[in-house]
């Protein structure tokens, strides 16, 4: 292939840019939709009376229009390429000096120049554009087929200022694009992690269920004194594992699906669900006294399983933070419009520094007993919000009380974001 044919083979145009296949696609995109570049080119034309202005990407062997404003009908649009030898910009790139003239008929250097004659150029300005690190990017061009006073000192100063501004904006846009790419990558990684966590939580359910079944069978067998001491500890650990798995899976599903979904039931068995949860926590908490006082005397419409999970998280939180050998009280009542449930424990107050972030995910108190992910209160809050309710806490006289209040009548499906 001859040198001429080789050069023609890489010539690209506006269609390649629209198709997203242009060699300089990223560079063109940085400028083609930039409001700043559009304003700069319009200002250049207004201030110089030139009827064509462009920012071009220029390399040793390529000249590509990135952004143009064309009132002369040269026919150049973003992505269109001119053979580099047919431009003055090669000289600008090689020397880092501007090429500028008012009229080819009278200019001492460019009078009768073949490039000007080929394209009918009469007045011309090409200013080098450098990035902040000094590397050459391309040129800011202004062209007309009639004489213009583009060499006026004010016009030259303006063109140089705009070229510097474009060079600085390139770095800003590139940094912004890199940041956006990084954010997109982080979001994708987060999605993959959440999917992994959801799958992991699902896969852990079977062995944990098997352990639970095994412990229930052991309780029916004759046990040594040591085994009788170990069994409650194992049950406590198993209960904690179930809590962790439930919270992890609900958090992952909420993130992947856009929120926590609840499915309300008419005449929901809330009393039964609450009683079962309290019994489970009692069994897992050894000698801890947990009282239950429920006064739900008329039908309620809500997701009893989810409300029970929220209460379980509040109760587990109370067990971890309560002063040893002090009772924990669970109370619930329903009136004509709402259901209110409270969990109260004796112990240290919630630290001031933690109060504003208490219901955010992965927040734990510095002195929380046991292992945890800091999801319990967040999940409880999310479940309550999905019911259109609220969750609060209060510390007074050495007691901490968490309360959740939800409407007693819910739509069939609700979603918390």
N, C-alpha and C positions, 0 to 999 in steps of 0.2 A: 504494500500500500504506500503510495507517495505521501509526502508530508502534507500536501494540500488536502488529499483525500482523508488522511488521518484526522486533520483538524475538522473537516466537515462532518466526520462521523460522530463527534462529540457535541456538535451544535444542537442545542435544545431550545424549546420555545414555551410559550404560555400554557399550551396544552399539557406539556410534561409536568409543569407546576400544579395545574389543576388535578392531574392524575396522581399527584403525590410522589412522582418518580424522578423529579429533577435532581441532578447531582448536588445542587446547592439548595435543596428544599428547605433545610432548617434555616439557612441565612435569609432566604426570601421570606419565609413565614415570619421571622422576627420583625421584618420591616413592612410587609405588605398590608398588614392590618393595624399598624401602629398609628394612633391618632396624632402622636407627636410628629412623626415623619410626614404625614399628610399636611399638617400645619406648616412645617418647615418648608416644604416644597411650594406650597401656595404662597407663603410669605416671600420666598426667593423670587418667584415670578412677579409678584406684585411690586416688589421693591426695585427690580431690575428691568421690568417690562419684557423680560424674556418669556417666550410662549411654550417652552418645554423645560421641564426640570425632572431630575431623576437621581436616585441613589443606586449605584451600580456596584456589584461584587466583582473585583478585579484580581486575577491571579496572573502568573507568568504567561499563561496561554489561554485565559478565558475572560470574556467581558459579558456579564449577565445583569440585566435590569432587575432590581429587586422591587423598586417602587417608582412609578412615573406619573407625571401630570403632563398631558400632551394636548396642546391646543394648535399644534402645527400639523398634526396628523402624520407624524413619523411612523405611527403604527406599532410602537414599542409598548409592551405591557409586561407585567411581572413575570419573570421567567424567560422572556425573549432574549436571545443571545446574538451578539454581533462578533464576527471574526476579529480577534484581538488586534490584528495588524491594521484594521480599518478604523481604529480609534486613536485619539490622543492620550487615552488613559494609560496606555502602556508606558509612555514617557513619564507620566505622573507617578506611576508605580516605581519605575526605575530610579527616578531622581528625588521623589518625595517633594517635588516642587509643583505648584499649580501651573496649568496652562490656561492663559486667558487673553482674549483679544476682542476689540470692539468691532472691527471690520476687516475682513480678509483682503479687501481691495486696497487698504492703506497700511496695514500692519507691517512693520519692518521684518518680522520673523516669519509670520504665517501667510503673507501675501501669496496667493496662487498655490497654496498647499493642496496636494492631491486629495487628502482625506476631506478637507472642507469642500473642495469642488465636487467630490463624489456624492456627498449627501446634501449639497446646497447650503452648507453652513456658512453664515456670514459673521455672526457674533457668537462667542463661546467662552465658557468658563468651566474648568474641571479642577476641583479642590480635593487634595488627598484626605482620606478619613483613616485615622489610626485608632486602634483600641487603647484603653488606658495603659496597657503594658507596652505600648509603642509599636505593636505589630500592625502591618498594613492590612486594611480590610477592603477598601475600594475608593470610590470617588463620589463627590457631590457635583452633579453636572447641571449646567444651564445653557440652553441653545436657542438660537433664533435664526431665521432666514433673512433677517433685516438687521442693519447696524443698531447696536445698543451700547450705552455708556457703562458697560459692565466693569471697566477698569477704574471707575471712580473709587477713590480711597474708602469711602463709606461703604460702597457695595462690596469691595474686597474684604473689608473688616467683617462685614455681616456674613459673607460666605464662609470665611474662616471660623467665625464663631459657631455657625450652624454645623460645620463639619466636625468641630470639636464636640458639640452637643450630641451629634449622632453617634460619634465614637463612644462617648460616655453612656449613652442610652443602650448601646449594644451590650455592654457589660452588664448593665442593670437587667435588661431583658433576659440575657443568658443565665444570670443568677436566679432570676425569678422562675425561669423554665426548669432549671435544675432543681430548685426547691419544690416546684409542683410535681416533678417526676419523683422526687424523694418521698413526698407526701403520698402520691399514688402507690409507690412501692410499699410504704409502711402500712397503708390501708389494706393492700393485698396480703401482706404478711400477717396482719392482724386477723384478717378473715380466715386465712389458712390455720392460724393458731386456734381461733375459736372453733373451727370445724374439728380440728384435732382434739380439743378439749371435750367437745360434745361427744365425739366418737369414743374417746377414752372413758368418759363418765358412763356412757351406755355399756361399754364392755366390762366395766368394773362391777356393774349391778349383779351379774350372774354369780361371780365368786363370793361377793358380799352376801347375797341371798343364801348361798350354800352354807356359808359360815353361820348365818343366823339360824338356819334349819338345824345345823349340827349342834348349836348351843341349846336350842329348845329340846332336842333329844337328850342332851346330857343332863338337863335339869330333871328329867324323869328317871335318871339312873342313880343308884347309890353312889355317893361321892365321899371321898376322904375329906378331912378338915381343910387340908391345903387346897383341894379342888373347889370346895365351897367358898373359899376366900378368893380364889382366882376367877371363878365364873362371873361374878358381878363386874370385875374389872374388865373382863373380855366383852361382856355385854355393853359396858359403857363405851369402850373403844369402837365396838361395832355400830352403836347408835351414832357416835360422832362421825364415823365413816359414811354412814347413810346420809347424815346431814350435809356433809361436805359434797358428796356426789349429787344430791338433790340441788344444792345451791349452784354448783358448777354447771350442771346441765341446764338449769333454768336460766342462768346468766348467759351461757353460750347460745341457747335457743333464742333468748330475747335479742341478743346482738345480731344474730344471723337473720332473724325474722322481723326485726324492726320494733320489737317490744314484747312485753309479757302478755300473753293472751289468757283470759279467764272465760270459763264457761259456766254461767250461773244456772242453778237448778231451782225450780219452784219447790217450796217447802224443803229447803236444803237441810240435810242432817248435820247441822253445825254442832249441836250438843254432843252427838256421838263422836264426830271427828275431833272435837276439842278434848273430850274425855280420853280418847285413845292416845292422843299426843301427850297429854299430861302423864298418863300411865307409862308410856314409853320412856319419858324423861325421868320419871321417878325410878323406874327399874334400872336406868343407866346411871343414876346419880347416887347410888348407895344409900347412905343414911340421911341425905338431904330431905328436909320436910318441904313438900310442895302442896299447898292447899288449892282447892278448886271450888269456886262459887259461881255457878251459872244460873242466870234467870232469863232464859229465852223462852217465853211462854206463848209466843204466837209464830206462825210460819214466816220464814225469811227467804228471800230469793237472792242467792249469791253463790260463789264458788267455794263450797265448804272445805274442799281439799286444799285449795290455795290459801284460804284464811287460816286453816290449821297449820300449814307450812309457815306462814308468817308468824303465828304465835309460837311455833316450835323454835324458830330462830330467836325470837325475843326471850323465850324461856331459857334456851341454851346460853344466850348472852348473859342472862341474870345468874345462872349457875356459875359461869366463869368469873363473874365480877363480885358476887355476893360474899360477904364476910362468912367464914366457915361456921357451921352449926346454927345459922340463922335461917328462918323460914322464908320461902318465896310464895307470894300470893298471886293467883290467877283469878281474875274476876271478869264476868261478862254479863251484859244485860241488853235487852232490846226494847225499844219503845215503838211508837207507831211509825217512825221514819228512819231510825238509825239503829245500828248495832255498835256497841262500844265494848272493847276488851282491854283490860289493863294487866300488866305484869309488873309486880313490885318486889324489889329486893333491898335488903339492908347492906350498905357498903359504901365505898368511897364515891364521891360525886364525880360526874363526868368532867374531865379537865376542860377549862375554858378554851384552850387551844384546839381541842378536838370537836367542840360543839358545832361549829359551822360546817364541818365535813363528815359528821357522824354517819350520815346516810348515803355517803358516796362509796363506790366499790373499792375494795382493797385497803380500807382504813381500819387500823386496829389501835387500841390503846396501848401505851407503853408497858402497862403492868397487867395486860390481859393474861389470864391463866390458860395454859394449854396451847395447842397448835390450832391455827385457823387461817383462813384466807382473807378475812375482813369482808366477806360477802353477805353475812347473815342479815345485818340491819339494812343493807342496800336492797336485798331481795325482799325483805319484809315491807320496806317502803314502796318498792315497785308494785308489789301485789296490792297494797292498799290504794295506791294511785290508780291502778288499773280498775279498781272498784269505784273510782270517783270519790275516794275518801281521803283522810289525812292521818298522819302518824306524828305523835308528839312525845316529848319526854320532859320530866320535871324532877328536880333534885331538891329535897327539903327534909330537915331533921334527920339526916343520915340515911334517908331512903331515896331510891331512884325508881321512878315509875314511867314505864313506856305505855302509851295508850294508842290504840288504833280505833278509828271511827269510820264506818262505811254506811252508805245508804242500805236499808234493809230490802230494797227492791232494785234489782239489777236487770239490764238488758241481757239477752241470751248470750251475746259474745261482746267482750270489751277488750281494749288493747291499751297497754301503757308503753309509751316511748321512753 
